[in-house]
Amino acid sequence: MPSNKTDQKRKRSSKNDGPSKKPAFHMLPPLAASVIEDKSELAPIIANTPGLQSSNSLRFNPYIKSRSNVPKSAAATRNPGIVSSEILLQSSDHAKMDFVGREGTGDDTDSQVKHYVAVVDPEEKTWKVVEVRRATLRGALRTRRTEEEDSEEELNTMRAQRTALTNTFGTKQSRKAVQSMAENAQLSNAPAGAVPQAGAALISSLPANTASGLAKALATQAEVQAAKPLPTPNLTASHPSDVYSIETLVPGSHSTLSQLNGVSEWKSQVDAGLGVTTVSRYVSNRVGPVATSDNTTHLQVLRFIQLLIEFGRCLKSMGANAKGGGPGSKRLPPRDDLRRILSNTTGAAAKPVAAAKAAPVDGELLPDSVIDAVRRRFAPSGGFVSKNDLTLLHTTICALSLHIPPQPAKDGGSSSLGGNAPNELATDPSDLRDDLRLDPNTIHQYFRELGCRIDKPRETEFAKWNIKGGKAEAHARRVARLRVPVEFPKVSRGGRK
């Protein structure tokens, strides 16, 4: 006899019914619709990101150009600013990728469709609609050149081959000429005879009448100064702090400074009455007064100076016959070791055991964007730092030190003066001399190349520079001063024959 259990299934009790999965829909009252007549080309943008997920922290730079062959019918029915112009979005904030957003072309079906954004105001019972642009955002991996390619390109230059041939088979006079060219290019960031963009800009600003001896001398001076591995100066600055601004000295500007680790740690230690000890004499002698002045930017600059000093100290010598880098070049450590060294806020320890204890944990390591920014600025060749790149590193540290005033707490950290005169920036280069392991003449020459004047402290400045030994101590001390207009070292023309 067949069972009829299928007809007697227990019905679910209404008490056990689960909540409905349908989303609640709130009915809005009748709204008054209106269209905003906007004729500006700066309209909102709807960005489509097929195949990738972009971060909300990315900042895009907009670029606008005019369209050609705009139909009159389209301009009559649409926003004239959107129809007559095309926008492009670009961002390089990501550590490894570049993002580009473009509007659809005429062949794209979606480009023929109008796009709108509606803003609903329930209180006012209005519904405003405005026409917007639509862009497609795509990402591409940033290409990097290998170290082997850079090395081969460096070795195959005609100038390097001619120099080696002259040193081997040339006469005494020709070898002397090559040596003279090398000495003149000691502070050069480009091959002899090559003028970079900064040099071209300086030369183009000179008078057109270059036939006179004075114009030729000015042109030579501008060409030599622009070819040196120095931070690019702003010769139109009205204050010394703008000659070498923080935005130009720090790769990535304030975005890099805000990502530095250890700044808040230094601040809390100083507020607690504890000392901050680092391997840098310059940083250790100034971190306390700078933290007390409550100037966060100065404290971040001080942390970046300590990072650059550690970057220079971790480089390993490649020998006289180094491949690719040339004489005086140094090799970078592996990426993980470099990141660990630069993330240490107290500096590299002398012993391996102490270094392991002082090494920061993963959460305190510097982000990849900071490491990549430093490598791109001071190690553009890849795995090694040339002699010119090392000179640029040292001169950048010297220029940054000018932004740390001798008495940071004097004005409460509200300006860059802090004991400086209103028309100058000054610093004592003795601590940097010890940190960079340079002789006094070299560190003084670096500041002279930056346009500074090296002189003794004045008697009215003994308290500012903490001189307690009177004139005898002041006679042995030197101060680097930067004023406007900036005066660079003159190019020697040689003596009369």
C-alpha positions in Angstrom: 0.0 0.0 0.0 1.6 3.2 -1.0 2.5 5.7 1.7 0.9 9.1 1.8 3.7 10.8 3.9 4.4 13.1 1.0 1.0 14.6 1.4 1.3 15.0 5.2 4.6 17.1 5.3 4.9 19.2 8.4 4.4 22.9 7.6 6.9 25.3 8.9 5.7 27.4 11.7 5.4 31.1 11.1 7.4 31.7 14.2 10.5 30.1 12.6 10.3 32.2 9.5 13.7 34.0 8.9 14.1 37.6 8.0 13.4 38.6 4.4 16.5 39.0 2.2 14.9 41.6 0.0 16.4 45.0 0.7 14.1 47.6 2.1 13.0 50.3 -0.4 12.2 53.7 1.0 9.8 55.5 -1.2 10.7 59.1 -1.9 8.1 61.8 -2.2 7.5 63.4 -5.6 10.6 65.3 -6.6 11.0 68.4 -8.8 13.6 67.5 -11.5 15.8 70.1 -13.1 18.9 70.1 -15.3 21.9 72.2 -14.4 23.1 74.1 -17.5 26.9 73.9 -17.0 29.1 75.0 -19.9 32.4 74.5 -18.1 35.0 72.0 -19.3 35.7 71.1 -15.6 32.8 68.7 -15.3 32.6 65.7 -12.9 34.1 62.5 -14.2 32.8 58.9 -14.0 35.8 56.6 -14.0 35.4 53.0 -15.2 38.1 50.6 -14.0 37.8 47.3 -16.0 40.1 44.6 -14.8 41.8 46.4 -11.9 41.0 47.8 -8.5 42.3 51.3 -7.9 43.0 52.7 -4.5 41.0 55.7 -3.2 44.3 57.3 -2.1 45.6 57.8 -5.6 45.7 61.4 -6.8 45.2 62.0 -10.5 46.6 64.9 -12.5 44.2 66.2 -15.1 45.3 67.4 -18.6 42.9 69.0 -21.1 43.3 69.6 -24.8 40.9 70.9 -27.4 39.1 68.5 -29.8 39.2 68.9 -33.5 36.2 68.8 -35.9 33.5 69.2 -33.3 30.0 68.9 -34.9 27.8 71.9 -34.4 24.8 69.7 -33.7 26.6 68.1 -30.7 27.7 71.4 -29.4 24.1 72.7 -29.5 22.6 69.8 -27.5 25.4 69.0 -25.0 27.8 70.8 -22.7 30.1 72.9 -24.9 33.0 72.4 -22.5 32.7 68.6 -22.7 32.2 68.5 -26.4 35.0 70.9 -27.3 37.7 69.4 -25.1 39.2 66.1 -24.1 40.5 65.2 -20.6 43.3 62.8 -19.6 43.9 61.6 -16.0 47.4 60.4 -15.0 48.8 59.2 -11.7 52.2 57.8 -10.7 51.6 57.7 -6.9 51.6 53.9 -6.9 54.9 52.3 -6.2 55.0 50.0 -9.2 52.2 51.0 -11.6 51.2 54.0 -13.6 47.5 54.8 -14.2 46.0 56.6 -17.2 42.4 57.5 -17.7 41.1 58.5 -21.2 37.7 59.4 -22.6 36.2 57.3 -25.4 37.0 58.2 -29.0 34.6 58.7 -31.8 34.7 55.1 -32.8 33.6 54.0 -29.3 29.9 53.4 -29.0 29.9 54.6 -25.4 31.3 57.9 -26.4 28.1 58.7 -28.3 26.0 58.4 -25.1 25.4 61.2 -22.7 26.2 60.5 -19.1 24.6 62.3 -16.2 24.9 62.4 -12.4 21.8 63.2 -10.3 21.8 64.7 -6.9 18.7 64.1 -4.8 17.8 66.4 -1.9 14.9 64.8 0.1 14.5 67.9 2.3 14.1 70.3 -0.6 12.3 67.7 -2.7 14.5 68.4 -5.7 16.4 66.2 -8.2 19.2 68.0 -10.0 20.9 66.4 -13.0 24.3 67.5 -14.5 26.1 66.2 -17.5 29.5 64.5 -16.7 32.4 63.0 -18.5 33.2 59.3 -18.7 36.8 58.0 -18.7 38.2 54.5 -18.7 41.0 54.0 -16.2 43.8 51.5 -17.0 47.0 50.6 -15.3 50.4 49.6 -16.6 53.5 48.2 -14.8 56.3 50.7 -14.6 59.2 49.4 -16.7 62.7 49.2 -15.2 66.0 48.8 -16.9 68.2 46.0 -15.8 71.6 46.6 -14.3 73.3 44.7 -17.1 71.9 47.0 -19.8 73.0 50.1 -17.9 76.5 48.7 -17.5 76.9 47.8 -21.1 75.6 51.2 -22.2 78.1 52.9 -19.9 81.0 50.9 -21.1 80.2 51.4 -24.8 80.3 55.2 -24.7 82.7 56.8 -27.2 84.0 59.2 -24.6 85.0 56.5 -22.2 86.8 54.6 -25.0 88.6 57.7 -26.2 89.7 58.5 -22.6 91.0 55.0 -22.1 92.9 55.1 -25.4 94.5 58.5 -24.6 95.6 57.3 -21.1 97.2 54.2 -22.7 98.8 55.5 -25.9 98.6 59.3 -25.7 101.3 61.8 -25.3 102.1 63.5 -22.1 100.3 66.7 -23.2 97.1 64.7 -24.3 97.1 62.8 -21.0 97.4 66.1 -19.1 94.4 67.5 -21.1 92.3 64.4 -20.2 93.2 64.8 -16.6 92.3 68.4 -16.6 88.9 67.6 -18.1 88.3 64.9 -15.4 89.2 67.4 -12.6 86.8 70.0 -14.1 84.0 67.3 -14.3 84.6 66.1 -10.7 81.4 67.9 -9.7 79.7 67.3 -13.0 76.5 65.2 -13.3 76.8 64.9 -17.1 79.5 64.1 -19.7 81.7 67.0 -20.7 80.0 69.0 -23.4 76.5 67.9 -22.6 74.1 70.5 -21.3 71.0 69.3 -19.4 67.6 70.9 -19.4 68.5 73.1 -16.3 71.6 74.4 -18.1 69.6 75.1 -21.3 67.1 77.1 -19.2 69.9 79.1 -17.6 71.6 79.8 -20.9 68.4 80.8 -22.7 67.8 83.5 -20.0 71.2 85.1 -20.9 71.4 88.1 -23.3 71.4 87.4 -27.0 74.6 89.2 -27.5 77.0 86.5 -26.6 79.8 87.7 -28.8 81.3 90.0 -26.1 83.7 88.6 -23.6 81.4 89.2 -20.6 78.5 87.3 -22.3 80.7 84.4 -23.1 82.0 84.3 -19.5 78.4 84.3 -18.2 77.4 81.5 -20.6 80.4 79.4 -19.6 79.6 80.0 -15.9 75.9 79.0 -16.3 76.8 75.9 -18.3 79.3 74.7 -15.8 77.1 75.4 -12.8 74.1 73.6 -14.4 76.2 70.5 -15.2 77.3 70.0 -11.6 75.6 67.3 -9.4 73.8 69.8 -7.2 70.2 70.3 -6.3 68.5 72.6 -8.8 68.4 76.2 -7.3 65.6 78.7 -7.7 67.5 81.8 -8.8 64.3 83.9 -8.7 63.6 83.2 -5.0 63.1 86.2 -2.7 64.1 84.3 0.5 67.0 81.8 1.1 64.5 79.1 2.2 63.1 79.1 -1.3 66.4 78.7 -3.2 66.5 75.0 -2.3 63.0 74.3 -1.1 62.0 71.1 0.7 59.7 70.2 -2.2 62.7 70.0 -4.6 65.2 68.4 -2.2 63.0 65.5 -1.0 61.9 63.1 -3.7 58.1 62.9 -3.4 58.0 66.1 -1.4 55.7 66.1 1.7 54.2 62.8 0.7 57.5 61.1 1.4 58.0 63.0 4.6 54.6 62.0 5.9 55.4 58.3 5.4 58.6 58.4 7.4 58.6 56.2 10.5 60.1 57.1 13.8 59.0 60.8 13.8 56.3 60.3 16.4 58.6 58.1 18.4 61.3 60.8 18.6 58.6 63.3 19.6 57.3 61.2 22.5 60.8 60.4 23.8 61.7 64.1 23.9 58.3 65.0 25.6 59.0 62.3 28.2 62.4 63.8 29.0 64.4 61.0 27.4 67.3 61.5 25.0 67.3 60.3 21.4 70.5 58.6 20.4 71.4 57.9 16.8 74.7 57.2 14.9 74.4 60.7 13.3 76.0 63.4 15.4 74.1 66.1 13.4 70.7 64.5 14.1 71.4 63.7 17.8 72.5 67.2 18.6 69.4 68.8 17.0 66.5 66.3 17.5 65.8 67.5 21.0 65.4 71.3 20.3 63.5 70.6 17.0 61.0 68.3 18.8 60.5 70.9 21.5 59.8 73.6 19.0 56.7 71.6 17.8 57.6 72.1 14.1 56.6 68.8 12.5 58.1 69.6 9.2 61.6 70.3 10.6 61.4 67.0 12.6 60.5 65.1 9.4 63.3 66.8 7.5 65.7 65.8 10.3 64.5 62.2 10.0 65.0 62.3 6.2 68.6 63.6 6.7 69.3 60.6 9.0 67.8 58.3 6.3 70.1 59.8 3.7 73.2 59.5 5.9 72.4 55.8 6.5 71.9 55.4 2.8 75.4 56.7 2.1 77.0 54.6 4.9 75.5 51.3 3.7 77.1 51.5 0.3 79.9 49.1 -0.5 83.0 50.0 -2.5 83.3 48.3 -5.9 87.0 48.9 -6.4 89.0 50.9 -9.0 88.0 48.6 -11.9 84.3 48.5 -11.1 82.2 47.4 -14.1 79.7 50.0 -15.2 79.9 52.5 -12.3 83.5 53.7 -13.0 86.1 54.7 -10.4 84.7 55.7 -7.1 81.4 54.0 -7.6 79.7 52.0 -4.8 77.2 49.1 -4.8 73.8 49.1 -3.1 72.9 46.3 -0.6 70.0 44.0 -1.4 66.6 45.6 -1.3 65.4 43.9 1.9 68.6 44.8 3.7 68.4 48.4 2.4 64.8 48.7 3.6 65.7 47.4 7.0 68.7 49.8 7.4 66.8 52.9 6.3 63.9 52.0 8.6 66.1 51.9 11.7 65.6 55.3 13.4 68.7 54.9 15.6 71.1 53.9 12.8 73.0 50.8 12.0 74.5 49.0 15.0 78.1 48.1 15.1 77.6 44.4 16.1 75.3 42.0 14.3 73.6 41.0 17.6 72.9 44.6 18.4 71.7 45.2 14.9 69.2 42.3 15.1 67.8 43.7 18.4 67.5 47.2 16.9 66.0 46.1 13.7 62.4 47.3 13.3 59.5 44.9 13.0 57.6 44.6 9.7 54.9 47.1 10.8 57.6 49.8 11.3 59.4 49.4 8.0 59.4 52.1 5.5 56.9 51.7 2.6 58.2 50.7 -0.8 57.3 54.1 -2.3 59.9 55.9 0.0 62.6 53.3 -0.9 61.9 53.6 -4.6 61.9 57.4 -4.5 65.3 57.5 -2.8 66.7 54.9 -5.2 65.4 56.8 -8.3 66.9 60.1 -7.1 70.4 58.9 -5.9 70.9 55.6 -7.7 69.4 56.1 -11.1 71.7 53.5 -12.7 70.2 50.6 -10.7 72.4 48.5 -8.5 75.3 51.0 -8.0 75.9 54.6 -7.1 78.4 56.5 -9.2 80.8 59.1 -7.9 78.6 61.9 -9.2 75.5 60.3 -7.6 77.3 60.2 -4.3 78.3 63.9 -4.6 74.6 64.7 -5.3 73.6 62.8 -2.2 76.1 64.7 0.0 75.2 68.1 -1.5 71.5 67.4 -1.0 72.1 66.6 2.7 74.0 69.9 3.0 71.1 71.8 1.4 68.6 70.1 3.7 70.7 71.1 6.8 70.1 74.7 5.9 66.4 74.3 6.7 67.2 73.3 10.4 67.7 76.6 12.3 70.4 76.9 14.9 67.8 77.7 17.6 64.6 75.9 16.6 62.7 76.9 19.8 63.4 80.6 19.6 60.4 81.4 17.5 58.3 78.5 18.6 58.9 76.6 15.4 56.5 78.8 13.5 59.0 79.8 10.8 62.3 78.8 9.3 64.2 81.5 11.1 64.8 80.1 14.6 67.8 82.3 15.4 68.6 83.0 11.7 68.7 86.5 10.4 65.6 87.4 8.3 67.7 87.4 5.1 69.8 84.3 5.5 70.0 80.6 6.5 73.0 79.4 8.4 74.3 76.1 9.7 77.4 74.6 11.3 78.9 72.0 8.9 81.2 70.4 11.5 78.7 67.7 12.5 77.9 66.8 8.9 81.6 66.6 8.2 81.9 63.8 10.8 78.7 62.1 9.7 79.7 62.0 6.0 83.3 61.2 6.9 84.7 64.1 4.8 87.6 66.5 5.4 86.8 70.1 6.2 87.9 71.4 2.8 85.5 69.1 1.0 82.4 69.9 3.1 83.2 73.6 2.9 83.5 73.2 -0.9 80.1 71.5 -1.1 78.4 74.5 0.7 80.3 77.0 -1.6 79.0 75.1 -4.6 75.5 75.6 -3.2 76.0 79.3 -3.1 76.9 79.6 0.6 79.6 81.8 2.1 81.9 80.2 4.7 83.1 82.5 7.5 83.7 82.7 11.2 80.9 83.2 13.7 80.5 86.8 14.7 80.9 87.9 18.3 77.2 88.7 18.6 76.4 85.1 17.5 78.4 83.2 20.3 75.3 82.3 22.2 73.5 81.2 19.0 76.3 78.7 18.1 77.0 77.7 21.7 80.5 79.1 21.7 81.8 79.3 25.2 85.5 79.5 24.6 85.4 83.1 23.3 87.3 84.3 20.3 89.8 81.4 20.4 87.0 78.9 19.9 85.2 81.1 17.3 88.5 81.3 15.3 88.4 77.5 14.8 84.7 77.3 13.9 83.1 77.9 10.5 79.5 78.8 9.6 77.9 78.3 6.2 75.5 81.2 5.2 73.0 81.2 2.3 71.7 84.6 1.2 69.9 86.0 -1.9 71.0 86.8 -4.5 73.0 83.5 -4.6 76.6 83.8 -5.7 78.2 80.6 -7.0 82.0 80.1 -7.4 83.5 81.7 -10.4 85.0 79.6 -13.2 88.8 80.1 -13.3 90.1 81.4 -16.7 93.7 80.5 -15.9 96.7 82.8 -15.5 98.3 84.9 -18.2 101.0 83.3 -20.3 
